Every structure is written in structure tokens, then in C-alpha cells.
Amino acid sequence: LAYQVWRGSSHSLIGFMPRLHLRSGAANGKKDSSGKLVYRCWWRVWWHGRYSIILTKAALLHHDFLLSYTNNMPQTVRDLVDRSRNCEDIAMQFLMANSTGLPPIYVKGHLSDLGVFNGLSTNQNIASAGHMDARSQCLNDLEAIYGHNPLVESSVVVDSGLAGWWANEPSTWFEFISSDLWNFF
């Protein structure tokens, strides 16, 4: 299904793990009014019914964007990714959205995330890992480098009619325990 979607929209990032950026303040229920970008996971995607980022670890994109990432993206962005050992997927989403003005497309599916217990976001106590703060910092650093936020929100969810329309659930059950849950209430 994802390949069919990508063939119809080859200039969008197509994938299975949506994320959301929000501005601090009333939009995310906090008293912080700094206007900084905040990174959020599955629970906020579900709650708000929208997303603006697709994780590239399970995604399809046109190879031209890989060339652009390597050859055309500002060196300061690549330095940020190298320094933080994080945020390459957010950098790719910034690059694509800035180039095309298009949102990513979330395709529901079932997959196994084999790196879930040893990844950057889960190799520590999930509630205090600091991964969400690091991702939020990446969003703000990328916005400063680009001079604006090119991310485009979408509420489109592509699902197979054979899967049934009754439930909205993440692609992998590990999404239910994402570190965003600890910032939900």
C-alpha cells in the first residue's frame, strides 16, 4: 500500500510512524509561551488528529532527496546531525517540505521495530531519557538555520479498506509506550 501511495505522490515522504511538531504555549497545553517548537510522538498525533513528520526508519522517498540531503543541504544541518547523532529524519523532513511545500503521508500498517529497545530514545529510562527535549531542540535549531519552519501538517491517514475502518492505532505497539506519553497530561 505504501508503495502505491508513493507512486502517486513521489515528492512526499511516505511512512508508517508519524510525529507532530507544536509551538509551545496554548497549543500544547503548557504555560510556556516562548513560541519554541516542541516535538511530540504518537499520542499527540492521535489526540490532535494531525502530524507533520514521518520517521525515516520506515519510509519511502524519491532518491533525488537523498542526493539533495548529501549535496545540497546546508553544511550546518549536516553538522547538527553529526554533532547530536540524532535528527536526520527531521532534517530530511525539513529538506523535503522546504523543497516541495508538501506534507508527509502517513500510511497505516503493521511492522516490527527491531531497534526499539536499543535505540537513542529507549536506551535509558524512557521517562527521563531526554530524547524528546533533544528532538525539540533539533526542530528549533533547524528552524533557525532555515530561517523559517517549512514543515506542513496533514491529517490524511492512508489505510487499506481490507483492514477495517473502526480503529485508529499505531503501526507498532511500541508506539503506545513512546516517551511522549509522559508529557501528555
Phi and psi in degrees as a GROMACS rama.xvg file:
@    title "Ramachandran Plot"
@    xaxis  label "Phi"
@    yaxis  label "Psi"
@TYPE xy
-61.3967  -39.8562  ALA-2
-64.5871  -38.5678  TYR-3
-63.0901  -41.8564  GLN-4
-63.8343  -45.0183  VAL-5
-62.1245  -39.6516  TRP-6
-61.6856  -31.6507  ARG-7
-83.9675  -14.9348  GLY-8
-148.459  66.0979  SER-9
-72.0098  -5.52972  SER-10
-100.322  8.59801  HIS-11
-110.112  155.265  SER-12
-84.5734  121.268  LEU-13
-109.796  128.363  ILE-14
-166.375  -175.38  GLY-15
-111.008  -9.87409  PHE-16
-125.937  92.5282  MET-17
-81.4867  150.783  PRO-18
-136.248  168.438  ARG-19
-135.204  141.974  LEU-20
-107.868  143.302  HIS-21
-132.556  158.858  LEU-22
-88.7728  138.176  ARG-23
-62.9483  151.527  SER-24
121.765  -149.031  GLY-25
-60.1557  -29.6963  ALA-26
-63.882  -27.5021  ALA-27
-115.117  13.8548  ASN-28
78.3219  7.29517  GLY-29
-100.804  163.39  LYS-30
-86.3575  -6.47201  LYS-31
-67.2599  122.508  ASP-32
-114.517  28.2689  SER-33
-71.7342  -18.1723  SER-34
77.6691  8.75506  GLY-35
-71.0106  153.274  LYS-36
-77.0829  142.104  LEU-37
-126.771  132.495  VAL-38
-89.2665  134.228  TYR-39
-134.649  152.741  ARG-40
-103.509  -156.511  CYS-41
-52.0568  -45.5435  TRP-42
-60.7821  -39.9256  TRP-43
-71.2492  -35.2895  ARG-44
-59.5148  -47.5788  VAL-45
-63.2636  -46.2999  TRP-46
-65.9256  -44.131  TRP-47
-86.5314  -17.8587  HIS-48
70.6045  26.996  GLY-49
-153.347  165.468  ARG-50
-152.77  164.11  TYR-51
-140.544  -4.4662  SER-52
-137.095  142.104  ILE-53
-119.566  130.966  ILE-54
-67.0222  133.77  LEU-55
-79.3204  -7.67403  THR-56
-69.0689  -14.8065  LYS-57
-143.34  74.6354  ALA-58
-150.739  161.431  ALA-59
-120.205  139.272  LEU-60
-153.069  158.871  LEU-61
-70.8066  140.203  HIS-62
-60.6486  -22.9247  HIS-63
-60.0078  -31.1383  ASP-64
-73.0115  -30.2477  PHE-65
-66.7787  -40.6807  LEU-66
-64.139  -42.2094  LEU-67
-65.2205  -39.3003  SER-68
-58.5366  -43.1869  TYR-69
-77.6358  -41.7811  THR-70
-102.475  -26.6898  ASN-71
-115.462  -19.6904  ASN-72
-68.1834  142.563  MET-73
-54.7631  139.365  PRO-74
-57.9699  -32.063  GLN-75
-61.7917  -31.9453  THR-76
-70.129  -46.9256  VAL-77
-62.9929  -36.8248  ARG-78
-64.2067  -40.3649  ASP-79
-60.0128  -46.6527  LEU-80
-63.1096  -44.7242  VAL-81
-64.0362  -42.6143  ASP-82
-66.5931  -42.1695  ARG-83
-88.77  -14.923  SER-84
50.9371  44.1578  ARG-85
-163.819  166.618  ASN-86
77.1584  10.0298  CYS-87
-62.2213  -31.8121  GLU-88
-73.0976  -37.0178  ASP-89
-68.5889  -39.5079  ILE-90
-61.4551  -40.8506  ALA-91
-64.7263  -41.1954  MET-92
-65.0883  -40.2052  GLN-93
-60.3087  -47.747  PHE-94
-57.8407  -48.9448  LEU-95
-67.8224  -45.4071  MET-96
-65.1199  -38.324  ALA-97
-66.3381  -35.568  ASN-98
-75.9177  -38.0289  SER-99
-111.798  -24.763  THR-100
74.0644  11.8056  GLY-101
-101.197  149.198  LEU-102
-81.0816  164.615  PRO-103
-73.0953  171.122  PRO-104
-126.878  122.334  ILE-105
-88.4669  122.814  TYR-106
-111.432  122.258  VAL-107
-72.0042  140.102  LYS-108
-168.439  175.846  GLY-109
-118.516  125.787  HIS-110
-145.985  165.928  LEU-111
-109.449  129.812  SER-112
-98.8731  94.9511  ASP-113
-70.9849  -16.7388  LEU-114
-99.6102  11.9018  GLY-115
-62.8891  -31.7731  VAL-116
-91.0138  -8.96245  PHE-117
-124.009  13.6828  ASN-118
-81.1302  174.144  GLY-119
-60.8322  -35.2248  LEU-120
-85.1241  -11.699  SER-121
-126.575  7.95467  THR-122
-83.8251  2.63489  ASN-123
-131.752  -173.499  GLN-124
-59.3073  119.968  ASN-125
-60.5272  -31.0862  ILE-126
-76.8131  -23.2016  ALA-127
-123.616  17.7916  SER-128
-65.4967  -25.8819  ALA-129
81.7545  2.28386  GLY-130
-62.9214  -41.6296  HIS-131
-65.7943  -40.0153  MET-132
-65.4128  -39.6496  ASP-133
-64.2896  -40.3518  ALA-134
-67.5417  -39.4308  ARG-135
-62.4737  -41.6463  SER-136
-61.7837  -40.2416  GLN-137
-60.2582  -43.6323  CYS-138
-56.9746  -46.2949  LEU-139
-69.3822  -37.3075  ASN-140
-64.8661  -43.5509  ASP-141
-65.5825  -38.7065  LEU-142
-61.6153  -40.472  GLU-143
-65.9228  -40.4828  ALA-144
-66.1161  -45.416  ILE-145
-76.5865  -21.5619  TYR-146
83.8455  -0.911336  GLY-147
-166.926  171.044  HIS-148
-104.062  107.931  ASN-149
-84.7499  -6.43971  PRO-150
-58.9156  138.442  LEU-151
-116.598  126.519  VAL-152
-80.1198  152.144  GLU-153
-143.468  155.316  SER-154
-120.66  8.81157  SER-155
-75.1282  128.298  VAL-156
-124.791  120.046  VAL-157
-95.6924  127.255  VAL-158
-140.555  152.707  ASP-159
-75.4791  136.89  SER-160
-62.8419  -20.0743  GLY-161
-76.0013  -19.6273  LEU-162
-80.3091  -15.2415  ALA-163
92.7745  148.474  GLY-164
-107.528  5.65058  TRP-165
-82.2879  -20.5051  TRP-166
-130.585  141.786  ALA-167
-108.939  110.092  ASN-168
-135.996  158.256  GLU-169
-72.807  166.718  PRO-170
-69.2897  -28.3809  SER-171
-136.693  144.032  THR-172
-66.5676  -17.6906  TRP-173
-64.3788  -22.3327  PHE-174
-61.8656  -28.9606  GLU-175
-63.6774  -27.9976  PHE-176
-106.035  20.5269  ILE-177
-59.5558  154.733  SER-178
-64.9839  -12.8915  SER-179
-65.9052  -26.6494  ASP-180
-56.2253  -33.8887  LEU-181
-71.9073  -15.8943  TRP-182
-106.658  9.29611  ASN-183
-75.6808  -39.9401  PHE-184
